[in-house]
Amino acid sequence: MDLDDIDISELSFSEQFYLKCISRGNNVRKSLEVMTQNPMEYNTSLLMKIINDNKDTEYGQKYDFANIKSIEDYQSKVPITDYDSYENYIYRMSENGEKNLLTSYEVIHYAKSSGTMGSSKRIPITDLNQEINLKYNYYYLFNLFAEKVGLDWIKYPFLNLTELSISKLPSGDTYGSISGKLMEGFGDNISEFTTSPTETLIPKVGTNIRYIHVRFALINPDISFTVTSFVSLFLESLRYIKRNWKLLVNDIEKGTIDESIKMPREVRESLLGKIEPMPERAEELRKIFEEGFDEPIVPKIWPKMLLLIGCGSGGFKNYLKKIKEFTGPDFNFALIGLTASEGIFSLFTELNNLDAVLIPDSMFYEFLPLDAGGDFGKTVTLDKLEEGKEYEVITTNLSGFYRYRMKDVVRCIGRYNNTPMIEFLYRLDQCLCLAGEKVNEENLRAAAYKTEKDFGFDLIDFSVYADSNSSPMKYVYLMEVEDLPEGVTKESIQEKLNENFCATDSVLRNKIEKSIIGKTELHFLQPETYLFYKELMVAKGNSPAQVKPPRILTDEQDISFFNVLIEDELNQTGGLDMEEIILNSNIDNLDTLLLKIEEFTEDKGITTKSQLQLELIIEELFVNICNYAYEIDGEIKIQYGLLEDPLRIIINFIDEGVEFNPLNMEAPDLTLKSDQREIGGLGLTIVRKNADNMSYKYVNNHNCLTIEKIF
């Protein structure tokens, strides 16, 4: 790859930036090869530099850094710490602007860490941190990409699913995401790099960012790669396109933003000033989407897109296979290793490889074996890691954190040259326990994804909590799923889930077999529950790019939130023994349907009035579908079942007709005279009045309207 023949002065700002990264990446890769041959030499040297450079700080004087001459000295003088150990220092730094407290290095930014538990943290980012970020997040990565696919991609924009989200602290320092701080340095040139407008980079509360990202990405067929914090966000965007392509294509064709898309008025006006009707691109996209999503769709929409950059380790590995269904086999992943606001721990050694090697010059590493029983006197350095063994990570970084407990658990999976490679497993502060066993996220993921594979459905996401109030106590899975195979019941999935869950831990299995802990319980969640959760977290001030699905629920408010969105009774298999009839969409079939329902409810003690109200509801909805769902005849599937306490019937009307949500129809103004009212709407008004609950969803190109009538 020869860059010498390229006249950089003739290139755009973005092209010049990429070429500089690619050129510098050569040296970074060579340096990494040298360091990984003898990692302890470089890691020890880094520790001694940090200690010497910071011996005159307030923290360095407190722990006698000046007299630390070895790793053993360091471990004997400096205690194990957590964020609380630094909170007072960071307050003085970020509020009052005090310097030389934790670090002598220049603090240029404070990273807003989502902190999986508790409130957001302020993690100091120094100029040396920034150098490490540039080396491994830009130079190294783009050099690898260019070596694999060439240089043509530098001419095109990328899809950015991160955000700037930068604010100011009382000290005058910036506060927000690290990626935002790096992107801020591009200034007005940022528009050369990304298809997403500034309204997504610095989003206002109440803005549907997903729509804006994909709306502006779809109009540009020349996108070269995608950048995201977690790979799940890219999958989320692709699923959004699949569900909403008709709306998106219509807006692209007309140069509009559908009124159903939520955003502040000023944001809408600003975006409308940046778009124009694009009927040719809209028609191109319409033809692509009408062919369906059975074949990879990304190469058809964006033929030049060849790479996704983001975190795909740990709990995000399962998303990669799902993304491949949209992208096809030739797509590349740059899968970021263990990375946090505190620094970059590990790095992939090649594209499309999850294996990540520790970076010797990023921070000083210590590891506490999990079998050490919390005895920090048994911490080991990176050269002592054993393949297959699990450890808690302890770091001394370039930001002023010393022997800092990350509370991340990793496993040594081998070596690259002579340097350990690690994989992230779970966080120590995210475990569940009912009767002495310890269930971590790795156990939960293994059981959930094995069950998904066993039945072949699409697991959007899941959460789990420990129900200690039931008798016996039990673990409860909450799953949002799509594409449940025909005939698969919730009960069969629950049974297999319990079996797979037990297989993850012998202690857990023993306690469930002895009924000390009850069998695992499963509930299905309503469609888009996790997107709704994310929107709520963003409304509370969290960064959209940092909100992860909450796999382990310990907070009562979170448990209540998800329990409210359980949809067992409305689900096709949700524990309710549903009868089913499929009829042609012909009004002549109404009598057949009414007779079936009458026979089903016979001898149930239902009053004549309630029976007539039910018939009225069924008649109105069936006739509406017959008249409006299909241009020609189609099928209507009707599912129905009874529930006790109180006695009530659940009826699902399912059709493949034109997408239509009757709940969005405004009720007619009955205060007007009949000749002044618009035609229509009265029937649905009567249905609403006589049904006790109504819900609608559009799933897999099916209208699904559910009615509940209490007798």
C-alpha positions in Angstrom: 0.0 0.0 0.0 2.0 2.9 -1.3 0.9 6.4 -0.2 3.9 8.3 -1.6 2.3 8.9 -5.0 -0.8 10.6 -3.6 -0.9 14.4 -3.7 -2.6 15.2 -0.3 -3.0 18.9 -1.1 -5.6 18.0 -3.8 -7.7 16.0 -1.3 -10.6 17.1 1.0 -10.1 17.5 4.7 -11.6 14.1 5.4 -9.5 12.3 2.8 -6.3 14.0 4.2 -7.3 12.9 7.7 -7.8 9.2 6.7 -4.5 9.1 4.8 -2.6 10.5 7.8 -4.2 7.9 10.0 -3.4 5.1 7.6 0.2 6.3 7.3 0.7 6.6 11.1 -1.0 3.2 11.5 2.0 1.5 10.0 4.2 2.6 12.9 1.6 1.7 15.5 1.3 -1.8 14.1 5.0 -2.3 14.1 5.3 -1.0 17.6 2.6 -3.3 18.8 4.4 -6.3 17.3 7.6 -5.3 19.2 5.8 -4.7 22.5 3.8 -7.9 22.5 7.1 -9.9 22.2 8.1 -8.6 25.7 5.1 -7.0 27.3 6.2 -6.9 30.9 9.2 -4.8 29.9 6.9 -2.2 28.4 4.2 -2.5 31.0 6.6 -2.1 33.9 8.3 0.9 32.2 4.9 2.5 31.8 4.1 2.0 35.5 7.5 3.6 36.6 6.9 6.5 34.2 3.4 7.1 35.7 4.7 6.9 39.3 7.7 9.2 38.6 5.6 11.8 36.6 3.0 12.0 39.4 5.2 11.8 42.5 4.5 15.5 43.3 0.8 15.3 43.0 -1.3 15.3 46.2 -2.1 11.7 45.7 1.5 10.8 44.9 2.8 12.5 48.1 0.1 10.8 50.2 1.3 7.3 49.0 5.0 8.1 48.8 5.4 7.7 45.0 8.9 9.2 45.2 10.2 6.0 47.0 8.5 3.5 44.8 11.2 1.7 42.7 9.5 -1.5 41.7 6.1 -3.2 41.2 6.5 -4.8 44.7 7.0 -1.3 46.2 4.0 0.0 44.4 1.7 -2.9 45.6 2.9 -2.5 49.2 2.4 1.3 49.4 -0.7 2.0 47.2 -4.1 0.5 48.2 -6.7 -1.0 46.0 -9.2 1.6 45.0 -12.6 2.2 43.4 -14.4 5.3 42.1 -15.4 6.4 45.6 -11.7 6.7 46.4 -11.3 9.5 43.9 -14.7 11.2 44.1 -13.5 14.1 46.3 -10.4 14.7 44.2 -12.5 14.7 41.0 -15.0 17.1 42.5 -12.2 19.6 43.3 -10.8 19.2 39.8 -14.0 19.4 37.8 -15.8 21.9 40.0 -13.0 24.2 41.2 -10.4 23.6 38.5 -7.7 22.4 41.0 -4.7 20.8 39.4 -2.0 18.3 40.4 -4.3 16.4 42.6 -4.4 12.9 41.0 -2.3 13.5 37.9 0.3 15.9 36.7 -0.8 15.3 33.1 -3.0 17.9 31.4 -6.7 16.9 31.9 -8.4 17.9 28.6 -11.8 16.4 29.2 -14.0 14.4 31.6 -15.7 11.3 30.1 -19.3 10.7 31.1 -19.4 7.1 32.1 -22.8 5.6 32.1 -21.8 3.5 35.1 -23.9 0.4 34.6 -25.0 0.9 38.2 -25.7 4.2 39.9 -25.2 7.7 38.7 -22.9 8.9 35.9 -19.2 9.3 36.8 -16.7 11.9 35.7 -13.5 10.1 34.4 -10.6 12.4 33.8 -9.1 12.2 30.3 -5.6 13.5 29.9 -3.6 14.4 26.8 -1.8 11.1 27.0 -5.2 9.3 27.1 -6.0 11.1 23.9 -2.8 10.0 22.2 -3.7 6.4 23.0 -7.2 6.8 21.7 -5.9 8.2 18.4 -3.3 5.5 18.1 -5.6 2.5 18.5 -9.0 3.8 17.6 -7.9 5.7 14.4 -4.4 5.0 13.2 -4.3 1.3 13.8 -7.9 0.6 12.7 -7.8 2.5 9.5 -4.5 1.1 8.5 -5.9 -2.5 8.9 -9.0 -1.6 6.9 -7.0 0.0 4.1 -4.7 -3.0 3.9 -7.7 -5.3 3.5 -9.9 -3.3 1.0 -7.8 -0.5 -0.5 -8.3 3.2 -0.3 -11.4 3.9 -2.4 -13.5 4.2 0.8 -11.8 7.4 2.0 -13.8 9.4 -0.6 -17.1 8.6 1.0 -19.0 9.5 4.2 -19.7 7.0 7.0 -22.8 6.4 9.1 -22.2 7.6 12.6 -24.3 6.2 15.4 -22.4 7.9 18.2 -22.9 11.4 19.3 -21.0 14.5 20.5 -23.1 15.3 23.5 -20.5 17.7 25.1 -21.3 20.0 27.9 -19.2 22.3 30.2 -18.4 21.7 33.9 -18.0 24.6 36.4 -14.2 24.3 36.0 -14.6 25.1 32.3 -13.6 21.6 31.2 -15.7 19.7 28.7 -17.8 16.7 29.8 -19.3 14.0 27.7 -18.4 11.0 25.5 -14.8 10.4 24.5 -15.8 9.9 20.9 -17.6 13.2 21.1 -14.4 14.9 22.3 -12.4 13.5 19.4 -15.1 14.4 16.9 -15.3 17.9 18.3 -11.8 18.4 17.0 -13.1 18.2 13.4 -15.1 21.4 13.8 -17.2 22.4 10.9 -15.5 19.7 8.8 -17.5 17.0 10.5 -20.1 17.3 7.7 -17.5 15.8 5.3 -17.2 12.7 7.4 -20.8 11.6 8.3 -24.2 11.4 6.7 -25.9 12.1 10.1 -26.7 15.8 10.6 -25.8 17.8 13.7 -29.3 17.2 15.1 -28.2 13.6 15.8 -24.7 14.5 17.0 -26.0 16.8 19.7 -29.6 15.6 20.0 -32.3 17.4 21.9 -34.6 15.6 24.3 -37.7 14.1 22.6 -35.9 13.7 19.2 -36.3 10.3 17.3 -32.7 9.9 16.6 -33.1 6.5 15.0 -35.3 8.0 12.3 -32.9 10.8 11.5 -29.9 8.5 11.3 -31.4 6.1 8.8 -33.4 8.8 6.9 -30.2 10.7 6.0 -28.2 7.5 5.5 -30.7 6.0 3.1 -30.5 8.9 0.7 -26.8 8.3 0.2 -25.8 5.1 -1.6 -22.1 5.7 -1.2 -21.6 5.1 2.6 -18.3 3.3 3.2 -18.6 2.2 6.8 -20.5 2.5 10.1 -19.2 3.6 13.5 -21.1 2.8 16.7 -20.4 2.4 20.4 -22.1 -1.1 20.6 -22.8 -3.2 17.5 -26.4 -3.7 18.7 -27.1 -0.1 17.7 -26.4 -0.9 14.1 -28.7 -3.9 14.3 -31.3 -1.7 15.9 -31.1 0.7 12.9 -31.4 -2.1 10.4 -34.5 -3.5 12.1 -35.9 0.0 12.2 -35.5 0.2 8.4 -37.2 -3.2 8.0 -40.2 -2.2 10.1 -40.6 1.3 8.7 -39.3 1.3 5.2 -42.6 2.4 3.7 -42.7 5.6 5.8 -39.0 6.3 5.2 -39.3 5.9 1.4 -42.4 8.1 1.3 -40.6 10.8 3.2 -37.5 10.5 0.9 -39.8 10.7 -2.1 -41.6 13.8 -1.0 -38.9 15.6 1.0 -41.0 15.4 4.2 -40.8 14.2 7.8 -43.9 12.2 8.7 -45.9 13.8 11.5 -45.7 10.6 13.5 -42.0 11.1 14.0 -41.3 12.7 17.4 -39.0 15.7 17.6 -39.2 19.3 18.8 -40.6 21.8 16.3 -37.3 23.6 15.9 -35.5 20.4 15.1 -38.1 19.5 12.5 -37.9 22.9 10.9 -34.1 22.7 10.8 -34.1 19.2 9.2 -36.7 20.2 6.7 -34.3 22.9 5.6 -31.7 20.3 4.8 -33.8 17.9 2.7 -35.5 18.0 -0.6 -37.7 15.5 -2.6 -35.7 12.6 -4.0 -38.2 10.6 -6.1 -35.5 8.7 -8.0 -33.7 7.5 -4.9 -37.0 6.7 -3.3 -38.1 4.5 -6.2 -34.7 2.7 -6.2 -35.2 2.0 -2.5 -38.8 1.0 -2.9 -37.9 -1.7 -5.4 -35.1 -3.0 -3.1 -37.4 -3.2 -0.1 -40.4 -4.7 -2.0 -38.1 -7.6 -2.9 -38.1 -8.4 0.8 -35.4 -9.0 3.4 -34.7 -12.7 2.9 -31.4 -11.8 1.1 -28.8 -9.4 2.6 -30.2 -5.9 2.3 -27.2 -3.7 3.1 -25.2 -4.5 -0.1 -28.3 -3.4 -2.1 -28.8 -0.1 -0.1 -25.2 0.7 0.4 -23.0 -1.3 -2.1 -19.8 0.4 -0.8 -20.4 -0.3 2.9 -17.8 -2.8 3.9 -17.1 -2.3 7.7 -18.8 -1.9 11.1 -16.7 -0.4 13.9 -17.9 -1.0 17.4 -17.9 -3.1 20.6 -18.9 -6.7 19.8 -17.5 -8.6 22.7 -19.1 -10.1 25.8 -22.9 -9.6 25.7 -22.8 -8.2 22.2 -21.3 -11.3 20.4 -24.8 -12.7 19.6 -25.7 -9.6 17.6 -23.0 -10.3 15.0 -24.7 -13.3 13.5 -28.0 -11.3 13.3 -26.2 -8.4 11.6 -24.7 -10.8 9.0 -28.2 -11.6 7.9 -28.6 -8.0 6.8 -25.0 -7.5 5.5 -24.0 -10.8 3.9 -20.7 -12.8 4.4 -18.3 -10.3 2.8 -18.9 -7.6 5.4 -16.1 -6.7 7.8 -16.2 -6.1 11.6 -13.6 -4.0 13.5 -14.5 -5.4 16.9 -13.2 -3.2 19.7 -11.8 -5.1 22.6 -12.3 -4.3 26.3 -12.7 -0.5 26.3 -14.0 1.9 28.9 -13.8 5.5 29.9 -10.8 4.6 32.0 -8.9 3.5 28.9 -8.4 1.0 26.1 -7.4 -2.4 27.6 -7.3 -4.7 24.6 -7.2 -4.6 20.9 -8.3 -6.9 18.0 -5.3 -8.3 16.1 -7.2 -8.5 12.7 -10.5 -7.6 11.3 -13.4 -10.0 11.9 -11.7 -11.5 14.9 -13.0 -11.3 18.4 -9.7 -12.2 20.0 -8.2 -9.1 21.7 -4.7 -8.7 23.0 -3.7 -6.5 26.0 -2.0 -3.3 25.0 1.3 -2.9 26.9 1.6 0.9 26.6 -2.0 1.8 27.4 -2.1 1.2 31.2 -0.5 -0.9 33.9 -2.4 -4.2 34.5 -3.0 -6.3 37.6 -5.4 -9.2 37.8 -7.0 -10.8 40.8 -7.8 -14.5 40.2 -11.5 -15.1 40.9 -10.6 -18.2 42.9 -8.5 -16.0 45.2 -11.5 -15.3 47.4 -11.1 -11.5 47.2 -7.5 -11.6 48.6 -5.9 -8.7 46.8 -2.5 -9.9 48.0 -2.8 -12.5 45.3 -3.0 -10.1 42.4 -0.7 -11.0 39.5 0.8 -9.1 36.6 0.0 -9.8 32.9 2.8 -12.3 32.5 1.3 -14.6 35.1 -2.1 -15.0 33.4 -3.1 -18.6 32.8 -5.1 -19.6 29.7 -8.7 -20.5 30.6 -8.6 -18.8 34.0 -10.8 -15.9 35.0 -9.7 -12.7 36.6 -10.9 -9.4 37.9 -9.2 -6.5 36.2 -7.3 -3.8 38.2 -5.7 -0.9 36.4 -3.3 2.0 36.8 -4.1 4.3 34.0 -2.9 7.6 32.5 -5.8 9.6 34.1 -4.8 9.4 37.7 -6.5 6.1 38.8 -4.1 3.8 40.7 -4.8 0.1 41.4 -8.4 0.8 40.4 -11.0 -2.0 40.4 -12.8 -2.0 37.1 -15.1 -4.8 38.5 -14.8 -6.4 35.0 -14.2 -10.1 34.8 -12.1 -11.4 31.9 -10.8 -14.8 30.8 -7.4 -15.4 29.4 -8.0 -17.1 26.0 -4.4 -17.5 24.8 -1.5 -15.3 23.7 -0.5 -13.1 20.8 3.2 -13.4 20.6 4.0 -13.4 24.3 1.1 -11.1 25.4 -2.2 -12.5 26.9 -5.4 -12.2 24.9 -8.6 -11.7 26.9 -12.3 -11.8 26.5 -14.8 -9.9 28.6 -17.2 -12.1 30.6 -19.3 -9.9 33.0 -19.2 -7.3 35.7 -18.8 -8.3 39.3 -21.4 -5.8 40.5 -24.0 -7.4 38.2 -24.8 -10.8 39.7 -27.9 -12.4 41.1 -28.2 -14.7 44.1 -31.2 -16.3 45.7 -29.7 -19.1 47.8 -25.9 -18.9 47.9 -25.4 -19.6 44.2 -23.9 -16.7 42.1 -25.5 -16.1 38.7 -23.7 -13.7 36.4 -24.4 -12.3 33.0 -22.4 -15.0 31.2 -24.8 -17.6 32.7 -27.8 -15.6 31.7 -26.6 -15.0 28.1 -25.6 -18.6 27.6 -29.1 -19.9 28.6 -31.0 -17.2 26.6 -29.1 -17.6 23.4 -29.0 -21.4 23.6 -32.8 -21.4 23.9 -33.1 -19.0 21.0 -31.0 -21.4 18.9 -33.0 -24.4 20.0 -36.3 -23.0 18.8 -35.2 -20.7 16.0 -36.9 -17.5 17.1 -35.3 -14.0 17.0 -34.4 -12.8 20.5 -34.4 -9.0 20.4 -33.2 -8.8 24.0 -33.8 -10.0 27.5 -33.6 -9.1 31.2 -33.6 -11.2 34.3 -34.4 -10.6 38.0 -34.4 -12.7 41.1 -37.9 -13.1 42.6 -37.3 -13.7 46.3 -41.0 -13.0 47.2 -42.4 -16.1 45.5 -42.5 -19.6 47.1 -40.2 -21.1 46.1 -37.9 -18.3 45.1 -37.1 -18.2 41.3 -35.3 -16.5 38.5 -37.6 -14.6 36.0 -36.6 -14.1 32.4 -38.3 -11.3 30.4 -37.8 -11.6 26.7 -38.7 -9.5 23.7 -38.9 -11.9 20.7 -39.9 -12.0 17.1 -40.6 -14.7 14.6 -41.9 -17.4 16.9 -42.2 -20.6 14.9 -45.7 -21.9 14.3 -46.8 -24.3 17.1 -44.1 -23.3 19.6 -45.6 -22.5 22.9 -44.4 -20.3 25.7 -44.5 -23.3 28.0 -42.1 -25.3 25.8 -39.7 -22.4 25.6 -39.8 -21.9 29.3 -39.1 -25.6 30.0 -36.1 -25.5 27.6 -34.9 -22.2 29.1 -34.9 -23.7 32.6 -32.9 -26.7 31.3 -30.3 -24.5 29.6 -30.1 -22.2 32.6 -29.4 -25.2 34.9 -26.7 -26.3 32.5 -24.7 -23.1 33.1 -23.9 -23.8 36.7 -23.9 -27.1 38.8 -24.8 -25.3 42.0 -27.8 -23.6 40.4 -28.9 -26.9 38.9 -28.7 -28.7 42.3 -30.8 -26.0 44.0 -33.5 -26.1 41.3 -33.6 -29.9 41.2 -34.1 -29.9 45.0 -36.8 -27.1 44.7 -34.8 -24.8 46.9 -35.1 -22.5 43.9 -38.2 -22.8 41.7 -38.0 -23.5 38.0 -37.1 -20.6 35.8 -40.1 -18.5 34.8 -40.5 -16.8 31.4 -42.6 -13.8 30.3 -42.7 -12.2 26.8 -42.5 -8.4 26.5 -44.3 -6.2 24.1 -42.7 -5.3 20.8 -40.1 -2.5 21.0 -40.0 -2.6 24.8 -36.2 -2.1 24.8 -36.4 0.8 22.4 -39.0 2.3 24.7 -36.6 1.8 27.7 -33.8 3.4 25.8 -35.9 6.4 25.0 -36.8 6.8 28.6 -33.2 6.6 29.7 -32.2 9.2 27.0 -35.0 11.5 28.3 -33.4 11.3 31.7 -30.2 12.6 30.4 -28.3 9.4 29.4 -26.4 9.3 26.1 -28.2 7.2 23.5 -24.9 5.7 22.4 -24.2 4.4 26.0 -27.6 3.0 27.0 -27.3 -0.8 27.1 -30.1 -3.3 27.5 -30.3 -4.0 31.3 -29.7 -7.7 31.4 -29.7 -7.9 35.2 -32.5 -6.1 37.0 -32.0 -5.3 40.7 -33.7 -1.9 40.9 -37.4 -2.2 41.9 -38.3 0.6 39.5 -36.7 -1.2 36.6 -38.4 -4.5 37.5 -41.8 -2.7 37.7 -41.2 -1.0 34.3 -40.6 -4.3 32.5 -43.3 -6.2 34.3 -45.8 -3.5 33.2 -44.9 -4.3 29.6 -45.3 -8.1 29.9 -47.6 -9.3 27.1 -48.2 -13.0 28.0 -52.0 -12.9 27.6 -51.8 -11.0 24.3 -49.1 -13.3 22.9 -49.9 -16.0 20.4 -48.4 -18.6 22.8 -48.5 -16.6 26.0 -49.7 -19.4 28.3 -53.3 -19.1 27.0 -54.9 -22.0 25.3 -56.0 -20.2 22.1 -58.5 -21.6 19.6 -58.0 -20.4 16.0 -60.0 -20.0 12.8 -58.8 -18.8 9.4 -61.4 -17.2 7.1 -61.3 -15.6 3.7 -61.9 -11.8 4.0 -65.5 -12.1 2.8 -68.4 -10.6 4.8 -70.3 -13.8 4.1 -68.0 -15.5 6.5 -69.1 -13.4 9.5 -71.9 -15.8 10.5 -69.3 -18.7 10.6 -67.1 -16.6 13.0 -70.0 -15.6 15.2 -71.2 -19.1 15.5 -67.7 -20.3 16.5 -67.4 -17.7 19.2 -70.9 -18.5 20.5 -70.1 -22.2 20.8 -66.9 -21.4 22.5 -68.5 -19.2 25.2 -71.5 -21.4 25.7 -72.3 -22.5 29.3 -69.8 -20.0 30.7 -72.5 -18.0 32.5 -72.2 -15.0 30.2 -75.1 -12.6 30.3 -77.1 -11.9 27.2 -76.1 -8.3 27.2 -72.4 -9.1 27.3 -72.8 -11.7 24.6 -74.5 -9.1 22.3 -71.8 -6.6 23.0 -69.2 -9.2 22.1 -71.0 -10.0 18.8 -71.2 -6.3 18.0 -67.4 -5.9 18.5 -66.6 -8.9 16.4 -68.9 -7.9 13.6 -67.5 -4.3 13.4 -63.9 -5.4 13.3 -64.4 -8.3 10.9 -66.4 -6.2 8.5 -63.7 -3.4 8.6 -60.9 -5.9 7.7 -63.0 -7.4 4.9 -63.7 -3.9 3.4 -60.3 -2.2 3.8 -57.4 -4.6 4.4 -57.0 -6.2 1.0 -57.4 -4.9 -2.6 -58.5 -8.5 -3.4 -59.5 -11.2 -1.0 -57.1 -12.3 1.6 -57.1 -14.3 4.9 -58.1 -13.2 8.4 -56.8 -15.3 11.3 -58.9 -15.0 14.5 -57.5 -16.5 17.7 -59.6 -16.6 20.9 -59.3 -17.8 24.4 -60.8 -17.4 27.9 -59.1 -16.3 31.1 -60.4 -16.5 34.7 -60.4 -14.0 37.6 -62.2 -12.1 36.1 -63.8 -14.2 33.3 -62.8 -12.5 30.0 -62.2 -13.4 26.4 -59.1 -12.4 24.4 -59.5 -12.2 20.6 -56.7 -11.6 18.1 -57.6 -10.4 14.6 -54.5 -11.0 12.3 -54.3 -10.0 8.7 -51.6 -9.4 6.0 -53.4 -6.4 4.5 -52.4 -2.7 4.3 -50.8 -1.5 7.6 -53.5 0.2 9.6 -53.8 1.0 13.3 -57.5 1.7 14.1 -56.5 3.0 17.5 -54.9 6.0 15.8 -58.3 7.1 14.4 -59.8 10.1 16.1 -63.2 9.6 17.5 -65.9 11.6 15.6 -67.2 14.8 17.3 -70.6 13.6 18.5 -71.6 17.2 19.5 -71.9 18.0 15.8 -75.1 17.3 13.8 -74.9 14.1 11.6 -74.7 16.1 8.4 -71.7 18.1 9.8 -69.7 15.1 10.9 -67.1 13.3 8.6 -68.2 9.9 7.5 -66.8 6.9 9.5 -65.4 6.3 12.9 -68.7 5.5 14.7 -68.2 1.8 14.5 -64.8 1.9 16.1 -66.1 4.3 18.8 -68.7 1.7 19.7 -66.0 -1.0 19.8 -63.9 1.1 22.1 -66.9 1.7 24.4 -67.8 -2.0 24.7 -64.3 -3.6 24.8 -62.4 -3.4 28.0 -58.9 -3.3 26.4 -57.6 -2.9 22.9 -54.1 -3.0 21.6 -52.5 -3.0 18.1 -49.1 -4.0 16.7 -47.7 -4.5 13.2 -45.4 -7.5 13.3 -43.7 -9.2 10.3 -46.1 -7.5 7.8 -49.2 -8.5 9.8 -51.8 -6.3 11.4 -52.5 -7.7 14.9 -55.5 -6.2 16.8 -56.2 -7.6 20.2 -59.5 -7.2 22.0 -60.3 -8.0 25.7 -63.9 -8.2 26.9 -64.6 -8.8 30.5 -67.9 -10.6 31.3 
